[in-house]
């Protein structure tokens, strides 16, 4: 599966307020191998809110999205279920997206 996580996706790339701790990027992309009989894969990612002096918008929610797709060139396979999951987080304390 081709997977992509976007943090603060409604903001332009250079003004995103939330970044991943590892790499300090607002997105994460991986191709995950899924084969019959293998256990589910889990990836824990830690994100942080940039210092409030670095951005002006402190009121709008932070929009997150996770997209799943079959790699290009995959013929004869169909991906069932939700292929795009979106959520918003409002100020205060952090939250978990599952």
C-alpha positions in Angstrom: 0.0 0.0 0.0 1.1 3.5 -0.8 0.5 5.6 2.4 0.7 9.3 2.9 0.1 11.3 6.1 -0.3 15.1 5.8 -0.2 17.3 8.9 -2.0 20.7 8.9 -2.9 20.0 5.3 -5.1 23.0 4.8 -2.1 25.4 5.2 0.5 26.1 2.5 3.5 23.8 2.9 5.9 26.5 4.2 3.5 27.8 6.9 2.3 24.5 8.4 2.1 24.7 12.2 2.6 21.0 13.0 5.6 19.0 12.0 6.8 15.5 12.6 9.5 15.2 15.3 11.7 13.0 13.1 12.7 15.0 10.1 10.7 18.2 10.9 8.4 17.6 7.9 4.7 18.1 7.7 4.2 14.8 5.7 5.1 11.2 5.9 5.1 8.8 2.9 5.8 5.0 2.9 5.1 2.1 0.8 3.9 -0.8 3.0 4.1 -4.4 2.0 0.9 -6.2 2.9 0.8 -10.0 2.3 -1.7 -12.6 3.5 -1.0 -14.1 6.9 1.3 -11.3 8.1 0.4 -9.4 11.3 -0.9 -5.8 11.0 1.8 -3.1 10.8 1.9 -0.2 13.3 3.8 3.0 12.9 4.0 5.5 15.8 4.8 9.0 14.7 5.3 12.0 17.1 4.4 15.5 15.9 4.9 18.8 17.6 3.3 22.3 17.4 5.9 24.9 16.2 6.6 27.8 18.6 3.6 30.2 18.5 5.9 33.0 17.5 6.5 31.2 14.2 2.9 31.5 12.9 -0.1 33.8 13.1 -3.1 31.5 12.9 -3.7 30.2 16.4 -7.5 29.6 16.1 -8.2 27.3 13.1 -8.1 23.6 13.7 -5.2 21.5 12.5 -6.4 19.2 9.7 -4.7 15.8 9.4 -5.2 13.2 6.6 -4.0 9.7 5.9 -4.3 8.4 2.3 -4.0 4.8 1.3 -3.7 3.7 -2.3 -2.5 0.7 -4.4 0.8 1.4 -6.0 0.7 2.5 -9.6 1.0 -0.5 -12.0 -1.0 -2.8 -9.7 -3.5 -4.6 -12.0 -6.4 -6.7 -11.1 -6.6 -5.6 -7.4 -9.3 -3.6 -5.7 -8.9 -1.7 -2.5 -12.0 -1.8 -0.3 -13.0 0.5 2.5 -11.9 4.1 3.3 -8.8 5.2 1.4 -8.7 8.7 2.9 -9.2 9.4 6.6 -9.4 13.0 7.8 -9.6 14.5 11.2 -9.2 17.9 12.9 -7.6 18.8 16.2 -8.4 22.0 18.0 -6.1 23.8 20.5 -5.3 22.5 24.0 -3.8 19.1 24.5 -2.6 16.8 21.8 -4.7 13.9 20.6 -4.3 10.5 19.0 -5.6 9.7 15.5 -6.4 6.0 15.0 
